[in-house]
Amino acid sequence: MKLVMTSGRTIRQGEQLYYKDHPEYTAQTSLCYINPLDLLGIGVDDGQKVKISSEAGETIFKAVSCADILQGMVFIPVGPHANYILHSKTHGTGAPDYKWVNVDVVPAGEDEEILTAWEILEHEGGCRFDIGDPVCVTKSPCGDCVIDDVVCPLCGCLCDDIRVTIKDNQITGVDNGCSLSNGKFTARGRLKEPIMRDGSGWKNISYDEAIDYTANMLLDADRPLIFGFSGTYGEAQCMGISIAEMAGAVIDNCSSICHGPSIMAIQEVGHPGCTLGQIKNRADVIVYWGSNPIESHPRHMSRYSTYADGFFLNNAFRERKLIVVDIRETDIAKNADEFIQIKPGGDYAVFSALRAIVRGKRDVIPPMVAGVKREQLFRVADMLLKAKFGVFFTGIGLTESPGKYKNVRNGVELVDELSRHTKFTLTPMRGHWNVYGTNQTFAYLGGYPYAIDYSRGTAFYNPGETSAVDLLRRKEADACIIIGSDPGAHFPRECVRRLSEIPCVVIDPFVALSTAVANVHIPVAACGIDAEGTGYRLDALPLWVKKVLEPTMPNDLEVLTRIYNIIKEAKGL
């Protein structure tokens, strides 16, 4: 059966982000959610295996019957299984079509098995690493204790009210945090010393050897790529920019595959944004468009929007109106005052219709727009116009589906239209805890927010040309440093294969799927646990992310500084 694949985060997949070598991660990322009527047409029952193929490849999934999924669609949790059948075309934006891939779904054969995450990487030339029994890599200067007001380094909410319990030099308990936060703080899959690929296995090496290898790799490369940084702090990001400029490298961050199109839209029409504190205190109409915070930002609604009482809203849950726009009835949609279920790829048309209504052109609206009845559009437009203060939270449902940055541009222009009558803002739902920080540091040091090419001796920026996915797809990059990110789990299959073909170094506290495609993995202290630095919340508010334990290894900034000094000396500068 011909279907359209869309992928996205689920809470269970998110809980396993730092346990990707565990069977449960494979169990979550190998699920596919399909409408019961489509399952009937395919000829399989709930829980049976299906083979999903696309122009990029094919692999096996476990089918889950889900009435919330539109007929003709299949939803897959983001991860290596979805990316195994994802093509690497970005249409000039740097962001692949995670939300729109034509696939063919058929029953799987009896002898066809679901691949584990490691096996998928091995198919693309990677080499799995068995970490063995976890070891403690941190020290507690205060012994067993409880620490309050800790900032959570997981998602863009950067919740700063976390309480952690420390016992035996490790974090053993997390209060106030969501299940995603708990998963990161208590993760044990950390390396104790650097490792290097040795044939079909791995060997331990020293930090001096690992850092020398990394610096020489950049010096020897013709088109080096430095990617990631959304999982590290601002000071290390600044040093990354300095290395890229010194080495003539391309430096890119995770926004190029998620909210890069949002940035492109903002560059065209501006950003009518505000802080989350303003939203909490003032907003009486909340719109989540292409976003499902219950899965991706679990505390967003309780801290900053729907359920959070503010200065002007003493009973926020009853005083606020919640509008959700999505292609499927997500958990948050079931709690909405108004749920607009649009056809896939219909965001631009619905934005345009709402703009026309707000401008007083109701007579030009057809009876149906992208699967939405005209009467519902009138009703929603009236709710928006009656707001005292409203906000649009936009997700990657807009940036990774047809229209990409033009969807977000139309959303910003709707906000401009509404602001002629009342007060409205728009805030992208940034995913990783410091992905907004990468845009801030890259912009004020390099002049551009991501995808910066220093090969000309000066900064050059052109998403779709200088973005990481495009460089790897065209096989231009001949060396790569991955830091604070895991493209092995989140890049299209073709790009992962290219990473396994070129010299590659991973700098990360945790064993990740990118470890499989690396020649060297350098473990570092983890920001928010045993390292500290500046992080930017999803509303661009900088926060100091403090450490709660002492490290036994260098941090990102120390490793990057040593790499920079070696390159500087080699170039005689």
N, C-alpha and C positions, 0 to 999 in steps of 0.2 A: 504494500500500500504506500502511495506517495503522501508524505506528510512534510510539515515544516518544523524543523527543530529550533527550539529556543532554550537557552541555558541560563541559570541564575543560582544565587545562593540559597541554601536551606540551613536551618538552624543546626540540624544534625551534621551536615557537611562541615559547617563552620566550627563545630566543637572539635573536629578532628584535624584542624589546620596544622597543629604541631605534633600530630601523630600519624603522618602520612605513610609511615612504614608499617602501620598496624592494619590488620584485616578489616576493622570497622570503617576505615577511610575508604577502602575499596568497596565495601558493602554500600556505602552511601553514594559514592560518585558513579557507581555502575547501575543505579536505578534509572528507569525512564517512566514518566507519568503520562498516561494516554487515556483519552476519553473511552468509557466502556463500549460505546458503539463502534469506535475505531478498533478496539481490541477484538470485538466480535467479527469485524470485517477482515482483520488480519488472521483470525483463526487461532487465537491463544487466550488463555485464561489469566486472571490475576496471579502474579507470582511466577509465571512461566518465562522462559528465556526467549528473547527476540534478537535478530541480527539487524543492525541499523547500518546502512551504507550511504555514502555520499561520494562526491567527486574526489574527496581527499583520502578516503579509506573506509574500512568497515570494522566493526567489533561487536561483541555480544553484551547485552544488557538484560537486567531483570525487569519485566514489565509490571507496573503498578497501575491498577484501575483507579482513575480519578475523575469524577464528574466535573470538577472545577476547570479542567482543561477543555478548551474549545475543540470541537471536531476538526480534524485536519492538522492538529498541532501535536507535538510531543515535547515535553519539558524534561530536561536532564540537569541535575545539579552540576554546577561548574566544577571542573576538575579534569584529570588526564583522559578519562573515558570520553567525555564530550569533545575535548580538543583533538582526540584521535580521528574524529570525522569532521573536523573544522578546517575549511580552507583558509589560506593566509592572505586573501585579498582584502585591502583596506579602503579601496575607493578614494585614495588620496587623503585619508584622514589619519592613518596610523592605527586605527581601531578595527579589528576584524569583526565579522558579522556574527557575534556570539548569539544574537537574538533572531537570526533569520538564515537558516541553512536548509536547502531542499534535500530531503533524505528519503530513502526507501526502507520500509520496515517489513520484515518477513519473519515467520517462525524460525527459531534457531534449530539446528540439527541436534540430535541426541548426544553426539560426541563433541559438540562445540561448547567450550567452557568460557566463563567470564575471566578475563585477564586481571591479574592484580596490578596495582599502580606500578610496582617495580617492573613487572613483566612488560608493561606498555613501554616504559623507558628503555628496557633492554632491547625491545624490537627496533628502537630507533638508534641503537648503537651505544646505549648507556650501560653502566655497570652498577649493580645494586651494592649498597653498603649495609652490613649488619652491625648495628651499634652494640649489640650484646647487652649485658647487664648495665643499667644506668649508673652513672657515677655522679657524686656531688662535686660541682665545680664552683661553689660559692661558699662564703664564710659570713657568719653573723657576728658583727662586733659587739652586739648586746646580748648574745646568747638567745635563749628561747624568749620570745616577746611577741607583742601585738603592735602593729604600726597603723595609724589612722591617716586619712586624707592622702592616700596614694593615688596617683594618676594611672589609669589603665591604658597600656600601650597596645590596644587591639584594633578598635575601629575609630572612625573619625569623630565619634562623640567625645573621646578623651575624658571619660567620667573621672572626676577628681575627688570622689567620696568613698573610695575603696578602702576596706580594712583587710590587712593580710596578717595571718598568723604564721610565725616562724618557729620552727622546731628542728633541731639537729642540722642547723645551717641551711635549711631549705624552706621554701614556702609550702605549708601544708594545708592552709585554709584560706578561703577568700569570702568575705562578707560584702554585701551590697552589689557585687559584680554579677553580670549575667553569666550564662553557661559558657559563652565564648571567652569571657575574661578569665573565668576559672580554669578553662582549658589551657590558656597560655601561661598563667602564673604558676600552675602546678606541673607544667610539662617537664619531662625528665630526659628527653632525647637530645642531649647536648654532648658535643665532642669535648674531649679533654685536651687534645693537641692536634695540630694540623695533620692531614693525611694526603697522600699522593697516589694517583693511579699507578699500578704496577702490573702491567699485563692484564690479566683477567681478575685482578684483585686490588688490594690497597695496602699501603705501608705507611707507618708513622714517620713524620719528618719534623724538624725543628721549625720554630717561627722564623728564624733567620733564613733557612732554606726556602720556606714558603714565600716569604716576602721578596727575596731575591728573584725567585722564579717569576713572580707576578710582575715585578718591575721590568725584567728582561723580556718578558712576553710582550709588554706594551711597546718597548723599544724596538723589538724585532718586527712588529706587525706593521702592515701597510694601511690597514683600515680597522683599527681597534674600536670596540664598542664597550662602553661602560653603562650598565643598566641596573635599575632598581631604586634604592634609596627610600622607598616609602616606609620601610621598616626600621629606619635608623633616624638619628636626630639631626637637627639643623647644622650643627657645627661640623659633623662628618660630611654632610651634603656639600658644604662650602669647600671642604678639602677635595671632594670628588670633582668639583668644577675646576679647581686648580690643576689637578692631575690631567684632566681631559685637555685643558688648554696647553699644558706643558707637552703632552704626548701627541697633540694633534688628533685627538680621538673624537668620536661621536659619543655624547652622553645623553641618556634618555632615562625617564622615570616611568613609574607604573601608570601615570595618568594617560599616557599615550594609548593604552588599551582599555581605558575605562571612561574617564571624563575629559579626555583630550578634546573630543568634539564640543563639550560644554565650553571649554576655554576658547576654542575657535569661534564659537558663537558670541562669547563675551567680547572677544577682540573686535567683532564686527559691530555690535550694538550696545556694549556696555553691560554692567552688572548691577542691577538694582537690588543689592543685598543688604543685610543687617546682621547683627549678632544674634545668637540663639537666646540670649537674655532678653532682647527686645521682643522676640517672638513669644517667649514664655510669658512676659508681662502684659503684652498688648493684643496678640493675635486672637481673633474670635472666629476666623475661618481658616482651616488648615486643608491644603490640597497636597496629596501624595500622588505624583504622576510618574508612572513607570518605576515605582519604588515600593519595596515591601520591607519596612523597617523591623517588623517583628522577626524576620529571618536574618537581616543583615546588620541592623543597629538595634538590638533588643531593648535598650533602655531609652531610646530616642523619644518615644511617645510619653513616657512617664517623667522624664527630666525636662524636656524642652517644648513639648507641643500638646498633644491631646489631653493628657491627664494632669499636666503640671499647673497648679494654681499660680497665678501671677498677681502683680500689683493691682491690675485693673480687672482681674477675673478671680473672684473668691471661690467660685464653684466651677472650675474650668470644664470638667467633663460634661456638665449640663449646659453651660453657656456657650461652648464652642461647637461649631459645625465642622464635620469631617467629610471631605470629598476624596474619593479614590478613583483614579483612572488607570486601568490596566487591561491587558488582554485576557487575564484569567482571574477568577474570583479567589484572591489570596485571603489569608487570615485577616489582614487588616481591612480588606474590602467587606468582609462579613460584619465588621463593626461600624461601617461608614453610614452617615446620614444619606449620602448619595453615592452610588457606585456606577461609574460609567464604564461599561465593558465594550471596548472598541475592537475592531478587527485588526489583526497584526498589520503594522505598517500604516495605520490610520491616524497617527498622532498629529501629523502636520495638518491634515484636513480638519480635525476636530478643533485644534488651536485656531485655525482660520475661521471656522464657523463661529466660535465664541468671540473672536475679535469683531466679526461683522455684527453680531448681536449687540455687543457692548457699544458699538458705534451707531446703533439705532437702525441697522439694516436687516431687521428680522424677516422682511419679505423676500429676501434673496436666498434664504436657507431652504434647501430641498427637504423632502419628508424624511430622508435617511442620510446620515453622514457617517461613513466608516462603521456602519452597523449600529449607530446611535440614533434614536428617534429625535426628530426635531423638538418635540415637546419637552424631552428631558434636557436638551441643550438650553432651551428657554429657561427652564426651572433652575438649572445650574448657574446660568449667567445672572439670573436675579439674585441668587444666593451670594454670588461674588460681589455684585454691585451694592448689596445691603451691608456688606462687611464694614466694620469700623477700621479693622487692620487685618489684612490677609497675607498668607504666604504660600508659595508653591515650593514644595520639596521635589526636585526632579532626580530621577534615578537613571541607571544605565539602560533601562527600558527605552529611553529616548535616544541615547548616544550610540547604541549598538544595533539599532534596527534601521530599516530604510528611512532615509532622510538625514540621519545622523546629526551633524551640527545644525542643519537647517531646522530640525525639530526644536532644538533648544532656542535658536534665534526666534522662532515664531512664538515660543513661550515667553521669552523676554519682552517681545513686542506686545503680547497680550497683557503682561504686567504693566507696561507703559500705558496701554489703553485704559486699564482699570484705574491707574493712578491719576487719570484725569477726573475721576469721580470720587475715589477714596484712596486709602493707602494700601499698597501691595508690594511685596518683595519676592525674590526668588533665590533659593539656596540649593545648589547641587548636593546630593547625598554622597559625600566622599567616603570611600570605603576604608582603606588602610589608615592606620592611626596618624601617619605623618605624610600622606600623599599630598595634602595641600601644602605642607611645609616644603616639599620638593619644588613645587611651582613658585613659592615665595623666594626660596634661596636661589634657584636657577635664574629667576627673573632679575633679582637685584644684583647678582654677580655676573650672569651671562647675557642678560638682556632679553631672554626668552624663557618661557615657563617649562619647556621640555623639548626633546628632540633637537639638541644643539650640536652642530657639526663644526669642529675646530680645525678640520683638515686644511682649510684655506689660510690658517694663521689668524683668523678672526671669526667671530661667531656668525654662523649661518643657520637659518631656521626654515624648514619647509616640511611640515607633517605630510606623510605619504612618501617622502623621499628620505628624510633624515631620521625617521622613527625606527625603533628597534625591529619590529615585525617586518617592515619593508626591507631593511638592510639584510636581515637573515633570509628572507624569501628570495631576494636577488643574489644571495650568496656573496655579498660584498664584504661583510664583516669577516675578518680572518683571525680575530682573537676577541675574547670577551671576559669582562669582569662582571660578576653578578653579586650585588650586595643589597641586603635588606629586601629581598624579593625571591619569588620561586617560579620563574618562567617555565621550568620543567613541568610544573603542574598546570600552568595557565596559558602557555603559548600554543598556537596551532602546531599540529604534528610536524609540518614541513620545517618550521623554525626550530623545534626541538631537535630534529635530525641534524640540522646545520650546526647547532651548538655542540653536538657530539662529534662533529667532524673537525672542529677547530680547537686550538688551545683555549681552555676555559678555566677560570678560577672563581670559586664561590666563597664569599666572605659572609658568614652567617653563624649565629649562636647554635642553631639547631640543624640536625640532619634533615635535608629536604629532598624532594624529587630531583631538584637541580643538581644535587650531589652526584647523581648517577651520570650526568653528562660532563662533569668537571674533571680536569686533570689534577687539580689541587683544591682542597676545602680548608679554609682557614677559620677556625672557631674564634669567636670574640665574645666579650661581655654583652649581655642583652639590656638594651635601654629600658628603664622602668623596673628592672630586677637588680642587676649588678653593674649598671652603667646609667648615666644621666645626661640629659641635654634638653634642647628646646624642641617642642612639638607644636604643630599648628592644628587646632581643632577645625572641623569642617566649615566653620564660619570665619576662618582665617585668624582666630584669636590665638596668640602664642601662649603656651603654658610650659612651665618648667617640669619636666618629667623626672622625678627624683629616683634615686636608687634606694633599695631597702636592704641590700646585701652587699658585701664587699667581693670584688672579683678575684679570681686566681689566674686571669689571663688578660691580655690587652683588650682595649675597646676598639670600635671602628675607627675613631679619629686617630688613635695611636698607630694602628696598622696602616691607614691611608697616608699619614704623615711620613712614615718611614718609606713607603713606596714613592711618594713625591720627592723626598730627598735623594733617593737613589737615581731617579730619572733626571733630576736637576743637576746632580753631579756628573752624570754621564753625558749630558748635553753641554757641560761647561758653563752653566749659567749661575 
